[in-house]
Amino acid sequence: MKRLLILFSMVLLLLPFQPVSAKSNLSKDPNYKTIYTALIKLQPEVKVKYNKQVFNVLNQVLEDHPEIFYFNHSKTLLWSDGRLILGYSGSKKTIKGQISKLNKKVNSVYKKAQVKKTIKEKIKYYHDYIVNNTKYDIKNYQKGSIPDSSYNSYGTLVKGVAVCQGYAYAMKIFLNKEGITNYIVTGDANSYGGWEGHAWNLVKVGKKYFHVDPTWNDPITYDGKQILRHDYFMVSDKELKKDHRWNTTKYPKAL
């Protein structure tokens, strides 16, 4: 019998805009740990249990672990015998160098945040750091030429340039490191150009959830001046629904 070859579509470069529900149990799938370990070790391929959930599990791993910024969707293949060929954005040597730079940045910011006394103060510190040190990639956005790095944590924290996905992934790295329950929410936001795909964070503090949108707290100005605001920091579903929309059944409610 001929082996079935499945190509991982390039459309998944916009991964968070095709998310797995925050309420899913894919992290308990036996393939989850297998795929995660292979990606962390930069393995060229891994044997998985072949089923229709493989790519959903892969998506979940990548969404849960934004430190795996070097994955390349277009080079990833799944064979019907369970061989998952993993694609990467560069050589192992290059990627290891990038990982080192990202870890150095993350650890430096994390260390400075530890002087804050409360969880909310720490979340605000990370939010403000990202907004103050990142520029929205408006030029590439307008040209339709956004590079992969602008979608991930490396582009945000090391290069200082990103789009909404990169902002959200960078925020998630710090929230994960603090052990704060959090999710990346994907939906739409209503700006001057109408409704467009968007991503932001949902965090749990105490027993309540709150939305944090670092991208919308970093408005684009005509003169390029950096502005920090907190209009979309720790807000409820009701407050955010004024100009954001998402599938509320997929995420915990922020009341």
C-alpha positions as MATLAB code, in Angstrom:
seq = 'MKRLLILFSMVLLLLPFQPVSAKSNLSKDPNYKTIYTALIKLQPEVKVKYNKQVFNVLNQVLEDHPEIFYFNHSKTLLWSDGRLILGYSGSKKTIKGQISKLNKKVNSVYKKAQVKKTIKEKIKYYHDYIVNNTKYDIKNYQKGSIPDSSYNSYGTLVKGVAVCQGYAYAMKIFLNKEGITNYIVTGDANSYGGWEGHAWNLVKVGKKYFHVDPTWNDPITYDGKQILRHDYFMVSDKELKKDHRWNTTKYPKAL';
ca = [
       0.000    0.000    0.000;
       1.215    3.472   -0.841;
       2.020    5.695    2.143;
      -0.179    8.740    2.453;
       1.718   12.022    2.505;
       0.091   15.040    4.161;
       1.562   18.507    3.733;
       1.241   20.931    6.640;
      -0.373   23.909    4.924;
       1.344   27.281    4.805;
      -1.885   28.913    5.977;
      -0.978   27.736    9.466;
       1.673   30.435    9.580;
      -1.218   32.343   11.146;
      -1.447   29.659   13.779;
      -3.266   31.471   16.592;
      -5.990   32.553   14.180;
      -6.913   28.879   13.834;
      -6.675   28.006   17.523;
      -7.583   24.965   19.515;
     -10.133   25.704   22.222;
      -8.678   26.755   25.573;
     -11.044   24.208   27.087;
      -9.662   21.285   25.076;
      -7.762   18.386   26.634;
      -5.188   18.061   23.873;
      -2.340   18.548   26.347;
      -3.282   15.120   27.723;
      -2.990   13.470   24.313;
      -0.068   10.969   24.287;
       1.360   12.724   21.213;
       1.620   16.039   23.071;
       4.698   15.204   25.162;
       6.279   13.333   22.253;
       5.985   16.328   19.917;
       6.996   18.841   22.585;
      10.158   16.904   23.467;
      11.120   16.503   19.814;
      10.730   20.233   19.141;
      12.740   21.240   22.207;
      15.535   18.869   21.135;
      15.334   20.101   17.524;
      14.809   16.569   16.253;
      14.293   16.340   12.471;
      11.504   13.795   12.873;
       9.538   11.891   15.492;
       7.239    8.867   15.534;
       3.692    9.693   16.672;
       0.452    7.785   16.987;
      -1.178    8.507   13.630;
      -4.652   10.011   13.937;
      -6.648   13.052   12.822;
      -5.624   14.993   15.938;
      -1.883   15.107   15.261;
      -1.852   18.622   13.818;
      -4.286   19.899   16.449;
      -1.946   18.576   19.116;
       1.021   20.173   17.334;
      -0.867   23.476   17.256;
      -1.571   23.164   20.971;
       2.090   22.524   21.771;
       3.148   25.611   19.819;
       0.457   27.782   21.400;
       1.319   26.570   24.909;
       5.062   27.052   24.403;
       5.896   30.304   22.576;
       9.565   29.685   23.295;
       9.393   27.251   20.356;
       9.519   30.150   17.892;
      11.719   28.359   15.380;
       9.189   25.872   14.025;
       8.541   26.031   10.260;
       5.099   24.906    9.166;
       5.857   24.675    5.450;
       8.583   22.065    5.996;
       6.494   19.802    8.195;
       5.084   16.526    6.837;
       3.082   13.671    8.310;
       3.252   10.149    6.908;
       0.492    7.615    7.492;
       2.977    5.347    9.277;
       3.212    7.981   12.036;
       6.467    9.635   11.013;
       6.172   13.368   11.653;
       8.858   15.311    9.783;
       9.524   18.527   11.677;
      10.534   21.716    9.912;
      12.664   24.487   11.381;
      13.414   28.065   10.407;
      17.191   27.666   10.279;
      20.140   25.429   11.044;
      20.460   23.868   14.481;
      23.441   26.118   15.205;
      21.537   29.273   14.237;
      18.472   28.296   16.233;
      20.499   27.479   19.340;
      22.074   30.928   19.114;
      18.630   32.527   18.842;
      17.323   30.481   21.769;
      20.263   31.685   23.862;
      19.474   35.327   23.023;
      15.790   34.896   23.822;
      16.476   33.118   27.115;
      18.924   35.826   28.144;
      16.311   38.520   27.479;
      13.490   36.635   29.195;
      15.563   35.868   32.281;
      16.737   39.468   32.546;
      13.199   40.885   32.436;
      11.870   38.156   34.728;
      14.556   38.876   37.337;
      13.681   42.576   37.401;
       9.984   41.785   37.777;
      10.579   39.845   40.986;
      10.763   43.060   43.023;
       7.028   43.475   42.407;
       4.928   42.246   45.307;
       1.693   41.111   43.683;
       0.782   39.010   40.659;
      -1.057   41.954   39.103;
       2.016   44.185   39.508;
       4.175   41.556   37.808;
       1.722   41.187   34.926;
       1.726   44.969   34.508;
       5.536   45.025   34.528;
       5.716   42.469   31.709;
       2.965   44.229   29.779;
       4.673   47.607   30.077;
       8.051   46.168   29.116;
       6.649   44.647   25.935;
       4.764   47.807   24.947;
       7.726   50.087   25.678;
      10.239   47.925   23.839;
       8.258   46.763   20.806;
       7.188   48.517   17.645;
       4.236   47.242   15.661;
       5.422   45.997   12.253;
       3.188   48.437   10.382;
       5.391   48.714    7.277;
       5.355   44.997    6.533;
       1.717   44.771    7.569;
       0.756   47.395    4.979;
       2.865   45.703    2.289;
       1.586   42.229    3.111;
       5.143   41.062    3.741;
       5.178   40.300    7.465;
       8.183   38.075    8.282;
       7.786   35.010   10.491;
       9.748   36.702   13.274;
       7.057   39.351   13.712;
       4.612   36.601   14.620;
       6.723   35.096   17.383;
       8.344   35.750   20.746;
      11.852   36.077   19.302;
      10.850   38.898   16.986;
       9.095   40.686   19.826;
      11.639   40.342   22.610;
      14.925   40.207   20.684;
      14.227   42.223   17.525;
      11.645   44.513   19.102;
       9.268   44.307   16.123;
       6.013   42.357   16.016;
       2.340   42.111   15.138;
      -0.394   41.128   17.585;
       0.532   37.434   17.646;
       4.098   38.276   18.604;
       2.947   40.601   21.407;
       0.645   37.885   22.779;
       3.310   35.173   22.551;
       5.875   37.338   24.327;
       3.380   38.055   27.098;
       2.635   34.346   27.415;
       6.304   33.477   27.885;
       6.433   35.613   31.034;
       3.043   34.472   32.303;
       4.118   30.842   31.878;
       7.383   31.505   33.690;
       5.445   32.994   36.606;
       3.152   29.976   36.700;
       0.103   32.128   35.943;
      -2.802   30.363   34.232;
      -3.245   32.069   30.872;
      -4.487   31.612   27.318;
      -4.008   33.297   23.983;
      -7.390   34.474   22.733;
      -7.956   34.829   19.018;
     -10.784   36.702   17.400;
     -11.210   40.101   15.771;
     -10.719   43.727   16.715;
     -12.529   46.694   15.193;
     -10.077   49.394   14.146;
     -10.313   52.150   11.557;
     -10.123   49.574    8.773;
     -12.986   47.504   10.179;
     -12.896   44.091   11.820;
      -9.601   42.246   11.460;
      -8.057   39.100   12.916;
      -6.434   39.726   16.265;
      -4.824   37.953   19.241;
      -4.400   38.898   22.891;
      -4.043   37.320   26.353;
      -6.436   36.054   28.985;
      -4.969   35.757   32.488;
      -6.187   34.344   35.768;
      -5.543   36.294   38.953;
      -7.014   34.777   42.063;
     -10.303   33.188   41.009;
     -11.049   35.656   38.208;
      -9.983   36.013   34.587;
      -9.005   39.255   32.864;
      -8.124   40.268   29.309;
      -4.771   41.887   28.552;
      -4.170   43.273   25.064;
      -0.612   44.655   24.824;
      -0.974   45.381   21.097;
      -3.912   47.733   21.571;
      -2.116   49.386   24.461;
       0.707   50.216   22.032;
      -1.041   52.499   19.510;
       0.617   53.481   16.235;
       1.331   57.210   16.030;
       1.951   59.391   12.987;
       5.310   60.595   14.329;
       6.435   57.141   15.472;
       6.397   58.165   19.124;
       6.027   55.314   21.596;
       2.875   55.496   23.720;
       2.020   53.288   26.676;
      -1.575   53.035   27.818;
      -3.642   50.667   29.952;
      -7.092   50.907   28.386;
      -6.951   47.184   27.565;
      -5.193   45.935   30.679;
      -7.004   43.569   33.054;
     -10.459   44.194   31.607;
     -13.650   42.123   31.593;
     -15.479   40.483   28.690;
     -18.041   43.286   28.783;
     -15.398   46.006   28.565;
     -13.456   44.315   25.779;
     -16.515   43.567   23.662;
     -16.772   47.273   22.810;
     -14.257   46.722   20.002;
     -13.203   43.045   20.226;
     -15.079   39.874   19.383;
     -14.246   36.197   19.881;
     -15.868   32.815   20.399;
     -16.682   33.109   24.099;
     -17.517   29.404   24.380;
     -13.854   28.490   23.817;
     -12.456   30.468   26.745;
     -13.136   31.045   30.455;
     -15.331   34.070   31.142;
     -13.787   37.309   32.386;
     -16.563   38.786   34.509;
];
